Amino acid sequence: NMRVVHKTGFIKRRSFEMALDKIESVDVDQSILGRLMNYGDVTVNGVGEGREKIRTIASPLAFRSAITTK
């Protein structure tokens, strides 16, 4: 029952939730500055559940490996 949960907003709340077994792939996008400062964008692609882009997170490669190595 492990899930990825992403919540944004203070006044207007937006929430995204996907079970780890429903995740097909995780894409990481980093600029040169992002690689130097260790931040980037992560796109979580689900099986039949669409995709969610999580912008500007710290350690995106560690985040991806935590999701993909269940």
C-alpha positions in Angstrom: 0.0 0.0 0.0 3.0 2.3 -0.6 2.1 5.5 -2.5 3.6 8.7 -4.0 1.8 11.7 -2.6 2.4 15.2 -3.9 0.5 18.2 -2.5 0.8 21.8 -3.6 -0.9 25.1 -2.7 -1.7 26.9 0.5 -5.1 28.5 -0.2 -6.0 26.4 -3.3 -4.9 22.8 -2.4 -4.0 20.3 -5.2 -3.2 16.7 -4.4 -1.8 13.9 -6.5 -1.6 10.3 -5.2 -0.4 7.1 -7.1 0.3 3.6 -5.8 3.9 2.5 -6.4 2.8 -0.6 -8.2 1.0 1.6 -10.8 4.1 3.6 -11.7 5.5 2.8 -15.1 8.4 5.2 -15.3 10.0 8.1 -13.6 11.8 10.8 -15.7 14.2 13.3 -14.3 14.9 16.7 -16.0 17.9 18.8 -14.7 19.6 21.8 -16.1 23.3 22.4 -15.8 22.7 24.6 -12.7 20.3 22.0 -11.4 23.0 19.3 -11.6 25.5 21.5 -9.8 23.0 22.5 -7.1 21.3 19.0 -7.0 17.7 20.0 -7.9 15.4 19.3 -10.8 12.0 18.3 -12.1 10.6 14.7 -11.9 7.8 13.3 -14.1 5.9 10.3 -12.7 4.2 8.3 -15.5 1.5 5.9 -14.3 0.0 2.8 -16.0 -3.4 4.1 -17.2 -3.4 6.9 -14.6 -1.7 9.7 -16.5 1.3 11.6 -15.5 2.3 14.1 -12.9 5.2 16.6 -13.0 6.8 17.5 -9.7 8.7 20.7 -10.2 12.0 21.8 -8.5 12.7 19.1 -5.9 15.9 18.5 -4.1 17.9 15.3 -5.0 15.7 14.2 -7.9 17.9 11.2 -8.7 17.6 9.9 -5.2 13.8 10.4 -5.4 13.7 8.4 -8.6 15.7 5.5 -7.2 13.6 5.5 -4.0 10.4 5.1 -6.2 11.8 2.6 -8.7 13.5 0.3 -6.1 10.5 -0.9 -4.3 
